Amino acid sequence: MAGLLEVDRVNILCPDSGIRLPISRLYFCRHCLKLKSGQCVSHEVDSHYCPNCLENMPSAEAKIKKNRCGNCFDCPSCRHTLSTRATSIAIPNPNDPAKPTTKKAYYLACGFCRWTSRDIGMPDKHIASGAWQVPDNPYVDRMNELLDYYRQLAQREKQERERKRISRRRSYFHLQEKYLSQVSTRRRSGALLSALTNLSVKESEQNQNLSVKGSESVDDVEKLPPEIYNEPVNLASVCTITQRLSQPEYQPHYIKQLYPKHKHLLIKRSQRCRECEHNLSKPEFNPSSIRFKIQLVALHHVPEVRIFSIPNLYFQQESQVTLMLINAVENQTKVTLQPMPSSDHDVATASVTLPGSDLVLAAKDDTAEYDDMNSDYPEFKDDPSLVHFRKANKLAFFVKVTPEKAVGDVIIALKVKYNYRDMAAQFRRTDEDKDQEKEPPIVWLEYECTINLGKLVDK
């Protein structure tokens, strides 16, 4: 990350999708040895859960409930989660009407905008658990009718595609009879005839039910109430466009007509590489857990480039910028920086002079962050004209930048080459190689990086 709050200043090019993203939003496949973005992976839904009560729900049940929780509600006014409040109400005593008794009652209330279910006349409940009474959709029958119609229409189109595929197979049936044996020909023809028979039966069933009543126009439109012309409009009691669109089945005009909505379910998804079909990210099944079983983020495998300090940048004047490299793995990494040719990119607006020698990064050590005594590293022979400082797995170095455009941001492009210990190579070995103990091979990888250094300074 370029900075704590400016992660978009250093972007890496994804080789498959061609988009530039920060390193925190990229994945690294250990089997393909490639960087992957969110568009280069396949997303799989692992589980559905409610973000309020953290209840797991199977996919079939979530589909029936339209991906909503049956116990939690959202405020129809401000979209915050509603909570159940308890109060005491006085009810007449059947034994002695002169002495009323108290009884607990429960209602829904929003702690943010103070909306309650009593504002719209929803009856209170005498128990805290259980479902709340919500009005039914008046158009549910029409919606179900349309869904059934389009489901049958999709089934018919599927059968037409299947019939075309079978007819294409029948065009080569005379060749099968000529060159194949009688047993295999008889078996293939019997399977083909049975498929055609089932297809014709299903098609005749669909033709009988494929009909729906069309919509009819209405000449008489309901007139507006006279209060709209006679009384001033109270904007505090009128629904906003967002509130009306959130409940299209009721079309409420006023706040008092808003009803609480069941809370939307969230999902836990795993991401899989499309090239080798290995998991890149897989969360734990428990909704209350934020840990991952597999999390191959590029931040944990690829050397990260950060901006350390930027001087004042002037047009066509060379300036010295300090960048930083951070090693993410637990072994030494050699990094080579190369400028990008002008023909390979159209993003850079400045030329850059990079260190000509390799930069060696120390292995990542979590305890070295707290070691203030050991500040010298004699095993690394750093050139003071190139290296600003070194600490643990971090290395700050100098680059020379010359802006070439008088307007816009100063952007440099460079190619980062680094050696990587391929720990997943043992899974690709044959049975003969598995018997021999070999160290993981070291491969050289690279990625293209663009760095936004900010605006130019007027002379």
C-alpha positions in Angstrom: 0.0 0.0 0.0 1.3 3.4 -0.9 0.2 5.0 2.3 -2.2 4.4 5.1 -5.2 6.1 3.4 -3.9 6.4 -0.2 -3.8 2.8 -1.4 -4.6 3.7 -5.0 -1.4 5.6 -5.7 0.6 2.4 -6.4 -1.2 0.1 -8.8 -0.2 -3.2 -10.3 -1.3 -4.5 -13.7 -3.2 -7.8 -13.7 -1.9 -9.8 -16.7 -5.1 -11.5 -17.5 -7.8 -8.8 -17.1 -5.6 -5.9 -18.0 -6.8 -3.7 -15.1 -4.6 -1.9 -12.6 -5.4 -2.4 -8.9 -3.6 -1.9 -5.6 -1.7 -4.9 -4.2 -4.2 -5.3 -1.4 -7.0 -6.1 -4.0 -5.0 -8.7 -5.9 -4.6 -12.4 -5.4 -1.5 -14.6 -6.1 -2.1 -18.2 -7.3 0.7 -20.4 -6.0 0.1 -23.0 -8.7 -0.1 -20.7 -11.8 2.4 -18.2 -10.3 0.3 -15.4 -11.6 -1.4 -12.3 -10.1 -5.2 -12.5 -10.3 -7.8 -9.8 -9.9 -11.5 -10.1 -8.9 -12.4 -10.5 -12.6 -9.9 -13.4 -13.1 -11.5 -15.7 -10.5 -14.7 -17.6 -10.2 -16.9 -16.8 -7.2 -18.7 -19.6 -5.3 -21.2 -19.1 -2.6 -20.4 -21.1 0.5 -23.1 -20.1 2.9 -25.9 -17.6 3.6 -26.2 -15.9 6.9 -28.0 -13.0 8.6 -25.6 -10.1 9.6 -27.7 -9.3 12.6 -28.5 -12.6 14.3 -25.7 -14.5 12.6 -28.0 -17.4 11.7 -26.8 -19.8 9.0 -29.3 -20.7 6.3 -29.0 -23.3 3.5 -29.1 -22.1 -0.1 -32.5 -23.8 -0.7 -34.1 -22.2 2.3 -32.6 -18.8 1.4 -34.1 -19.1 -2.1 -37.5 -19.8 -0.7 -37.3 -16.9 1.7 -36.0 -14.6 -1.1 -32.6 -14.1 0.6 -34.1 -12.5 3.7 -34.0 -13.3 7.4 -37.3 -14.2 8.9 -36.6 -12.7 12.4 -34.6 -9.5 11.7 -36.0 -6.3 10.2 -34.7 -3.1 8.7 -36.1 0.3 9.6 -38.2 1.5 6.6 -37.2 5.1 7.2 -33.4 5.0 7.7 -32.4 1.4 6.9 -30.9 0.7 10.3 -31.6 -2.5 12.1 -34.8 -2.6 14.3 -34.6 -3.8 17.8 -37.4 -5.3 20.0 -38.5 -3.1 22.9 -40.5 -4.2 25.9 -43.1 -2.1 27.7 -45.9 -2.7 30.2 -49.6 -2.1 29.3 -52.6 -2.1 31.5 -55.3 -4.6 30.7 -58.6 -5.2 32.5 -58.6 -8.0 35.1 -61.3 -10.6 34.3 -61.8 -11.4 38.0 -61.9 -7.7 39.2 -62.6 -5.1 36.5 -61.9 -2.3 38.9 -58.3 -3.4 39.3 -56.4 -3.5 36.0 -53.4 -5.7 35.7 -50.1 -5.1 33.8 -48.8 -7.2 31.0 -45.6 -7.0 28.9 -45.9 -6.0 25.3 -43.2 -5.9 22.6 -42.8 -3.7 19.6 -40.1 -2.8 17.1 -38.2 0.4 17.4 -35.3 2.1 15.6 -32.5 3.5 17.8 -31.4 6.0 15.1 -34.5 7.8 13.8 -36.9 6.8 16.6 -39.3 5.1 14.2 -41.5 2.5 15.9 -44.0 -0.1 14.7 -46.7 1.7 16.7 -46.4 4.7 14.3 -48.1 2.6 11.5 -50.5 0.8 13.8 -48.8 -2.6 13.9 -50.2 -4.6 16.9 -47.8 -5.4 19.7 -46.8 -8.9 20.5 -47.0 -10.6 23.9 -43.9 -12.7 23.3 -40.4 -11.5 22.3 -39.8 -14.3 19.8 -41.7 -15.2 16.7 -42.6 -13.6 13.4 -44.2 -10.2 13.1 -47.3 -9.6 11.1 -46.5 -8.0 7.8 -49.1 -7.3 5.1 -49.1 -9.5 2.1 -48.1 -8.4 -1.4 -51.4 -7.6 -3.2 -49.8 -8.6 -6.5 -48.3 -11.9 -5.5 -50.7 -14.0 -7.6 -49.9 -12.0 -10.7 -46.1 -12.2 -10.1 -46.4 -16.0 -9.6 -48.3 -16.3 -12.8 -45.7 -14.4 -14.7 -42.9 -16.4 -13.1 -44.5 -19.7 -14.1 -45.0 -18.4 -17.7 -41.4 -17.4 -18.2 -40.2 -20.6 -16.5 -42.2 -22.6 -19.1 -40.9 -20.4 -21.9 -37.3 -21.0 -20.8 -38.0 -24.8 -20.7 -39.4 -24.7 -24.2 -36.3 -22.9 -25.5 -34.1 -25.5 -23.8 -36.0 -28.2 -25.5 -35.7 -26.6 -28.9 -31.9 -26.4 -28.4 -31.9 -30.1 -27.4 -34.0 -31.1 -30.5 -31.6 -29.2 -32.8 -28.7 -31.1 -31.2 -30.4 -34.4 -31.6 -31.3 -33.7 -35.2 -27.7 -32.9 -35.9 -26.8 -36.3 -34.6 -29.4 -38.0 -36.7 -27.8 -36.5 -39.9 -24.8 -38.9 -39.3 -27.0 -41.9 -38.5 -26.4 -43.6 -41.9 -22.7 -43.5 -41.3 -23.1 -45.1 -37.9 -25.2 -47.9 -39.5 -22.5 -48.4 -42.1 -19.3 -48.5 -40.1 -20.5 -49.6 -36.6 -21.5 -53.0 -35.4 -25.2 -54.0 -35.2 -25.2 -54.1 -31.4 -23.8 -50.6 -30.9 -26.0 -49.3 -33.7 -29.1 -50.8 -32.1 -28.1 -49.4 -28.7 -27.4 -45.9 -30.1 -30.7 -45.8 -32.1 -32.7 -47.0 -29.1 -31.3 -44.2 -26.9 -31.9 -41.7 -29.7 -35.5 -42.8 -30.1 -36.2 -42.7 -26.4 -34.7 -39.2 -26.2 -36.9 -38.0 -29.0 -40.0 -39.6 -27.4 -39.4 -37.9 -24.1 -38.7 -34.7 -25.8 -42.0 -34.8 -27.8 -44.0 -35.7 -24.6 -42.5 -32.8 -22.7 -43.1 -30.5 -25.5 -46.8 -31.4 -25.8 -47.2 -30.8 -22.1 -45.6 -27.4 -22.3 -47.7 -26.4 -25.3 -50.9 -27.0 -23.3 -49.8 -24.8 -20.4 -47.9 -22.0 -22.2 -50.4 -19.1 -21.8 -50.6 -16.0 -19.7 -53.2 -13.2 -19.5 -51.8 -9.9 -20.8 -52.0 -6.6 -19.0 -55.0 -4.4 -19.7 -55.1 -0.7 -19.8 -57.5 1.2 -17.5 -59.4 4.3 -18.7 -60.6 5.4 -15.3 -57.7 6.7 -13.2 -58.2 7.3 -9.5 -58.4 11.1 -8.9 -56.2 12.9 -6.5 -57.6 13.6 -3.0 -58.7 17.2 -2.4 -56.3 17.6 0.5 -53.5 17.9 -2.0 -55.0 21.1 -3.4 -56.3 22.5 -0.1 -53.8 21.7 2.5 -50.1 22.6 2.6 -47.6 19.8 2.0 -45.8 18.5 5.1 -42.5 17.2 3.7 -41.6 15.5 6.9 -44.6 13.1 6.5 -44.1 12.4 2.7 -41.9 9.4 1.6 -38.8 10.0 -0.3 -38.0 8.4 -3.7 -35.7 5.9 -2.0 -38.3 4.9 0.6 -40.9 4.4 -2.1 -38.7 2.4 -4.4 -37.6 0.1 -1.5 -41.3 -1.1 -1.2 -42.6 -1.2 -4.8 -45.4 -3.7 -3.8 -47.1 -1.1 -1.5 -46.2 2.2 -3.2 -46.4 4.2 0.1 -47.1 8.0 -0.1 -46.6 8.9 3.5 -44.3 7.8 6.3 -47.2 6.2 8.2 -47.6 3.7 5.4 -44.1 2.3 5.6 -43.7 -1.2 6.9 -40.5 -2.8 8.2 -38.6 -5.0 5.7 -37.0 -8.3 6.4 -33.2 -8.0 6.6 -31.2 -9.1 3.6 -28.9 -12.1 3.9 -25.2 -11.9 3.3 -23.0 -14.6 1.8 -19.6 -16.1 2.5 -18.0 -16.8 -0.8 -14.8 -18.5 -1.9 -12.8 -17.5 -4.9 -11.2 -20.0 -7.3 -8.6 -19.6 -10.0 -10.1 -20.1 -13.4 -6.9 -21.4 -14.9 -5.9 -24.2 -12.5 -9.2 -24.3 -10.4 -7.4 -24.0 -7.1 -8.9 -22.0 -4.2 -7.4 -18.5 -3.7 -9.7 -17.4 -0.9 -12.0 -19.6 1.3 -13.5 -18.2 4.6 -14.5 -20.2 7.6 -18.1 -21.5 7.8 -18.9 -19.8 11.1 -20.6 -16.4 10.4 -19.1 -14.9 13.6 -15.6 -15.7 12.4 -13.6 -13.3 10.2 -10.7 -15.7 9.6 -10.0 -17.5 6.4 -9.0 -21.1 5.7 -7.2 -20.1 2.5 -6.3 -16.5 1.8 -3.7 -16.1 -1.0 -3.5 -12.3 -1.1 -0.8 -10.8 -3.2 0.3 -8.7 -0.2 1.6 -11.9 1.5 3.6 -13.3 -1.5 4.7 -10.3 -3.7 7.3 -7.6 -2.8 5.3 -4.4 -2.2 6.4 -1.0 -3.5 5.5 2.1 -1.4 6.1 5.8 -1.5 8.4 7.0 1.3 9.0 10.7 0.5 8.3 13.0 -2.4 10.0 16.3 -2.9 8.6 19.2 -4.9 8.3 18.2 -8.6 8.9 20.7 -11.4 8.3 20.4 -15.1 11.3 18.9 -16.9 13.5 19.1 -13.8 15.0 16.0 -12.3 14.0 15.3 -8.7 15.0 12.5 -6.2 12.2 10.4 -4.9 12.5 7.9 -2.2 10.6 4.6 -2.6 10.4 1.6 -0.3 10.3 -2.2 -1.0 8.9 -4.6 1.6 9.5 -8.3 1.5 6.4 -10.4 2.3 8.0 -13.9 2.5 10.3 -15.6 5.0 13.4 -15.8 2.8 15.7 -13.4 1.1 14.4 -11.9 -2.1 16.3 -10.2 -4.9 14.5 -7.5 -6.7 15.4 -5.9 -10.1 13.8 -2.7 -11.2 13.5 -1.9 -14.9 11.9 1.1 -16.6 9.0 0.4 -18.9 9.5 1.2 -22.6 7.4 4.1 -23.9 5.7 1.9 -26.5 4.4 -0.6 -23.8 2.4 1.9 -21.7 0.4 5.1 -22.1 0.0 5.9 -18.4 3.4 7.3 -17.4 3.9 11.0 -17.6 7.5 11.1 -16.4 10.8 9.4 -17.0 12.5 7.5 -14.2 16.1 6.5 -13.5 16.2 3.3 -11.4 19.1 1.5 -9.6 21.2 -0.5 -11.9 22.0 -3.3 -9.4 19.8 -5.9 -7.7 18.2 -4.9 -4.4 18.3 -7.6 -1.8 15.5 -7.7 0.8 15.9 -9.4 4.1 13.6 -12.2 5.1 10.4 -11.3 6.9 10.7 -11.6 10.7 7.8 -10.5 12.9 10.1 -10.1 15.9 12.5 -7.7 14.0 9.9 -5.0 14.1 10.4 -4.6 17.9 14.3 -4.9 17.8 15.6 -1.3 18.1 19.1 -2.3 19.0 20.1 -4.1 15.7 20.1 -1.2 13.2 23.1 -2.3 11.1 23.1 -5.1 8.6 26.8 -5.9 7.7 25.8 -8.9 5.5 24.2 -6.5 3.0 26.7 -4.2 1.2 24.4 -1.3 0.3 25.5 1.6 -1.8 24.7 4.8 0.1 24.0 6.6 -3.1 21.2 4.2 -3.9 19.9 2.9 -0.5 18.5 5.4 1.9 18.1 3.0 4.9 17.3 -0.6 5.7 15.3 -2.0 8.6 14.2 -5.6 8.9 12.5 -6.6 5.7 12.1 -3.0 4.4 14.5 -1.2 2.1 14.2 2.5 1.1 16.1 3.5 -2.1 16.4 6.6 -4.4 15.1 7.1 -7.9 15.4 10.1 -10.2 12.2 11.3 -11.7 11.8 13.9 -14.5 8.2 15.1 -15.3 7.5 15.3 -19.0 4.0 16.7 -19.0 3.2 20.2 -17.7 -0.3 19.3 -16.6 -1.8 16.4 -14.7 -0.4 14.0 -12.1 3.2 12.8 -12.2 3.1 9.0 -12.9 6.0 6.7 -13.4 5.9 3.1 -14.7 8.4 0.4 -13.9 8.7 -3.4 -14.0 9.5 -5.3 -10.8 11.4 -8.6 -11.2 11.9 -10.8 -8.1 12.8 -14.3 -7.3 10.2 -16.5 -5.6 10.5 -19.9 -3.9 7.9 -22.1 -5.5 6.5 -24.0 -2.4 3.7 -25.6 -4.5 6.1 -27.3 -6.9 5.9 -30.5 -4.7 2.3 -30.9 -5.7 3.2 -31.0 -9.4 5.9 -33.7 -9.0 5.6 -37.1 -10.4 5.7 -40.3 -8.3 9.4 -40.8 -9.1 10.3 -37.3 -8.1 8.4 -37.4 -4.8 10.7 -40.1 -3.5 13.7 -37.7 -3.8 14.0 -34.9 -1.4 14.4 -31.7 -3.3 14.3 -28.1 -2.2 11.6 -25.9 -3.7 12.9 -24.4 -6.9 13.4 -20.6 -7.2 11.7 -18.9 -10.2 11.8 -15.4 -11.4 8.5 -13.5 -11.6 7.7 -10.0 -12.6 4.8 -7.5 -12.6 4.2 -4.0 -14.0 3.7 -1.2 -11.5 2.6 2.5 -11.9 3.2 5.0 -9.1 1.3 8.3 -8.8 3.6 10.9 -7.3 1.1 13.7 -7.2 0.8 17.2 -8.8 3.5 19.4 -10.2 4.6 22.5 -8.3 4.4 25.9 -10.1 7.8 27.7 -10.3 
